[in-house]
């Protein structure tokens, strides 16, 4: 469940600019 959720988020992040991705990646890393 969590893995598929992260995959879904990653697919959304792939279309965002890096400046938007970076903080979200930090949040994901903290939650991992």
Protein Blocks (a to p, Z undefined) as FASTA:
>chain_A
ZZmmmmmmmmmmmmpcfklmmmmmmmmmmmZZ
